[in-house]
Amino acid sequence: MRPSVWHFYFIFFVTIILQQGTTKAFWLDAHATFYGADQSPFSLGGACGYDNTLHTGFGANTAALSGALFGQGEACGACYQIMCNYRVDPKWCLRGASVTITATNFCPPNNNGGACDPPRHHFDMSFPAFLRIARQGNEGIVPVLYQRVPCKRRGGGRFTLKGQGSFNMVMISNVGGSGDVKAVWIRGSRTRTWMTMHRNWGANWQSSADLRGQSLSVRVTLADGKTLDFLNVVPSSWKFGQTFSSRKQFF
């Protein structure tokens, strides 16, 4: 028996409805404020250790996350799409507006009913990012909807060498894909062995091997499981404080 035209229409509309339901399920409730209104938004690297968010490739659209989202720095570099919940607060929310931010800082709790107290999901946004979704006149908290989204970066991953002597630390930034780095290994051109690095704090990863005078390769694994080798991304002439960029990038 051949299916009728109405049968095809029914399947089509059910598929659309299911897809819409799936999309809406990704949006979660939270609240947002802003900080740094009288300072450069590019200096808000904060608890992730990014020295300058323009230098690291993130721009001005950044935010500090409450502990429920930030973890112990695991969220550093992750991207979130945020929209003000106009249905809940039409006075201060911009209708239909959204912004994608990068997590660069931690919003600490005050354990006295504060916006960033656990288990609340809260984004303390840079001033420019906040103004993309809400009106300037509101000094308070606005309700928002958010979802995790892939990070779209210009250029490749960036590696800033920190430390001194045999102690070396690498700050990893401008990472695409899920953006949040879960594990890092480093290899010197003479040692030739991948050595595990440990998160020192935020986006800074450390090892105690003396790698001076060697070109360096870095292996990065993101929280979504994707791994990329940045081979010889740092030349043997490197010095502490320098930043090196790769042509490779997560997508």
C-alpha positions in Angstrom: 0.0 0.0 0.0 1.5 3.3 -1.0 1.7 6.0 1.7 -0.6 9.0 1.1 0.6 12.6 0.7 -0.8 13.3 4.2 1.4 10.6 5.6 4.5 12.4 4.2 3.2 15.8 5.6 2.7 14.2 9.0 6.3 12.8 9.2 7.6 16.2 8.0 5.8 18.2 10.7 6.7 15.7 13.5 10.3 15.9 12.5 10.2 19.8 12.6 8.6 19.7 16.1 11.1 17.2 17.4 14.0 19.3 16.1 12.6 22.4 17.7 12.2 20.6 21.0 15.7 19.4 20.8 17.1 22.9 20.1 15.2 24.4 23.0 16.5 21.8 25.4 20.0 23.2 25.0 19.0 26.5 26.4 19.4 26.8 30.2 18.4 29.5 32.7 20.9 31.7 34.4 21.4 35.3 35.3 23.9 38.0 34.3 25.5 41.2 35.5 28.5 43.2 34.2 31.8 44.3 35.6 34.8 46.4 34.5 32.7 49.3 33.2 35.5 51.8 33.8 38.4 49.7 32.7 39.6 48.2 29.4 37.6 45.1 28.6 40.8 43.6 27.2 42.5 43.5 30.7 39.9 41.1 32.2 41.9 37.9 31.9 41.3 37.2 35.6 41.4 33.8 37.1 42.2 32.0 33.9 45.5 33.9 33.7 45.0 35.4 30.3 47.3 38.5 30.3 45.2 40.4 27.7 42.1 39.1 26.0 42.9 41.0 22.8 46.3 39.5 22.7 44.9 36.0 23.4 42.4 36.3 20.5 39.2 36.5 22.6 38.4 40.2 22.1 36.1 42.1 24.4 33.2 39.6 24.7 34.3 37.7 27.9 32.7 36.8 31.2 33.5 35.6 34.7 31.6 32.4 35.6 30.1 31.3 38.9 31.7 28.3 40.5 28.9 26.0 39.2 30.2 26.7 35.7 33.8 27.6 36.2 34.9 24.5 38.2 38.6 24.7 39.0 39.4 26.5 35.9 38.2 23.7 33.5 35.9 26.2 31.8 38.7 28.6 30.8 38.4 29.3 27.0 35.0 27.8 26.6 32.3 29.7 24.7 28.7 30.4 25.6 25.9 32.0 23.6 23.9 34.2 25.9 20.6 35.9 25.3 18.6 38.1 27.7 15.3 36.5 28.6 13.0 39.2 27.2 9.8 37.3 28.3 10.9 37.5 31.9 12.3 41.0 31.9 11.1 43.0 28.9 12.1 46.3 30.6 15.9 45.7 30.5 16.4 42.9 28.0 17.0 43.6 24.3 14.6 41.5 22.4 16.1 38.8 20.2 19.7 39.9 20.9 22.4 37.4 21.8 26.2 37.4 22.2 28.8 34.7 22.3 31.3 35.1 25.2 34.5 33.4 26.2 35.0 32.3 29.8 38.1 34.1 31.1 37.4 34.7 34.8 35.8 33.4 38.0 33.0 35.1 39.8 33.6 34.2 43.5 30.7 33.5 45.9 30.1 35.6 49.0 28.1 32.8 50.7 25.4 35.3 51.6 22.9 34.9 48.9 25.2 36.5 46.2 24.6 36.0 42.5 27.6 33.7 42.1 26.8 31.5 45.2 26.5 27.8 44.4 24.5 26.2 42.8 23.6 29.3 40.8 24.6 29.6 37.1 25.7 33.2 36.6 27.7 35.2 34.1 29.5 38.4 35.2 30.0 39.8 31.8 32.4 42.4 30.4 30.6 45.7 29.9 30.6 45.6 26.1 29.3 42.0 26.1 26.5 42.9 28.5 25.4 45.9 26.4 24.9 43.5 23.4 21.9 41.9 25.2 20.6 44.4 27.8 20.0 48.1 28.3 22.7 50.2 29.9 20.4 51.7 32.5 20.1 48.5 34.5 22.6 48.2 37.2 21.2 45.0 38.5 20.8 41.4 37.5 19.0 40.3 34.3 17.7 36.8 33.5 19.4 35.1 30.6 19.3 31.9 28.6 22.6 30.3 27.6 24.0 27.3 25.8 27.5 26.0 25.1 28.6 26.6 21.5 31.8 25.9 19.6 34.5 28.5 19.7 35.2 30.2 16.4 38.7 31.6 16.4 40.8 33.6 13.9 44.2 32.0 13.3 45.7 29.1 15.2 46.3 28.2 18.8 48.6 30.4 20.8 51.3 29.4 23.3 52.9 31.9 25.7 56.0 30.7 27.5 56.2 31.6 31.2 58.4 30.6 34.1 62.2 30.7 34.7 65.1 28.3 34.7 64.0 24.7 34.6 60.4 25.5 35.6 58.3 26.2 32.5 54.7 27.1 32.2 52.7 27.5 29.0 49.6 29.6 28.7 47.3 28.2 26.0 44.9 30.6 24.3 42.9 31.2 21.1 41.7 27.6 21.1 38.8 26.7 18.8 36.4 23.8 19.0 35.0 23.3 22.5 37.7 25.7 23.7 38.2 24.2 27.2 41.5 22.4 27.5 41.5 19.2 29.5 45.0 17.8 29.1 48.4 19.0 27.7 51.7 17.3 26.8 55.0 18.9 25.8 57.9 17.5 23.9 61.4 19.0 23.3 63.3 18.4 20.1 66.1 16.7 22.1 64.0 14.9 24.7 61.7 13.5 22.1 59.3 12.2 24.7 55.8 13.5 25.3 55.7 14.7 28.9 52.5 15.3 30.8 51.9 18.9 31.9 49.7 19.8 34.9 47.3 22.6 35.2 48.9 25.2 37.4 45.9 27.6 37.3 43.4 28.5 34.7 44.8 28.3 31.3 48.4 27.8 32.5 50.0 24.4 32.3 53.4 23.5 33.8 56.2 21.0 33.7 59.5 20.8 35.6 61.7 19.6 32.7 64.4 21.9 31.5 63.5 22.5 27.9 65.6 25.6 27.2 67.4 25.6 23.9 65.0 23.1 22.3 62.1 23.6 19.8 58.9 22.6 21.5 55.8 20.7 20.4 52.6 20.8 22.3 49.8 18.2 22.3 46.4 19.5 23.4 43.3 17.6 24.3 40.0 19.4 24.7 37.1 18.5 27.1 35.2 17.0 24.1 38.0 14.5 23.5 39.5 16.1 20.4 43.3 16.1 20.3 45.7 18.1 18.1 49.5 18.1 17.9 51.1 21.5 17.4 54.5 20.2 16.2 57.5 22.5 16.6 55.2 25.4 17.3 57.9 27.0 19.5 61.4 27.5 17.9 64.6 26.6 19.8 65.4 30.3 20.2 62.4 30.9 22.4 62.6 33.0 25.6 60.3 33.3 28.6 57.5 35.8 27.9 57.2 35.2 24.2 54.0 34.0 22.4 54.0 31.7 19.4 51.1 31.0 17.1 50.3 27.9 15.1 48.5 27.6 11.8 46.6 24.6 13.3 43.3 25.0 14.9 40.4 23.0 16.4 37.1 23.2 14.6 
